[in-house]
Amino acid sequence: QVQLVESGGGLVQPGGSLRLSCAASGFTFNTYAMGWFRQAPGKEREFVAAIHWDGYNTDYANSVKGRFTISTDNGLNTVYLQMNSLKSEDTAVYYCAKDQARYRLRLDRADFGSWGQGTQVIVSS
C-alpha cells in the first residue's frame, strides 16, 4: 500500500551538502503533509522538517533551520531534503514519513507515520 523509499544518503565531510529524496507511492501525494525525521546511534528519533500538503507551509527543527530545506515535487511524488553546511551532529539515519490524515489544516510534528526504511547520513572528516 503506502511506500516511502528514501535515497541519497552517504558519507560527506563537515560543511558539505547532500540531498535526500523520498519516492512516495500508494496514496494521493498532495493530500498529506510529508516530513523527515532522523535517529542517531543511541538516540531517540527526532523531528527534522515537515511540509504541508499545500507544498508551501514548512516546519523545521531549530537545529537545522537555515541549513536544511524541505520541498516536494507533485509530478514525481517525491519529497526532498536539501542539507547544507552539514555538521557531525547531523549524522543519523534519516526517515521519510507521511501524515496519518489528509488535508490537515496545520502541521503537527506528532501526526506522522508510515515510515520509510531510512537512509544513512554520515558527516565525518
Secondary structure, 3 states (H helix, E strand, C coil): CCEEEEECCEEECCCCCEEEEEEEECCCHHHCCEEEEEECCCCCCEEEEEECCCCCCEEECCCCCCCEEEEEECCCCEEEEEECCCCHHHCEEEEEEEECCCCCCCCCCCCEECCCCCEEEEECC
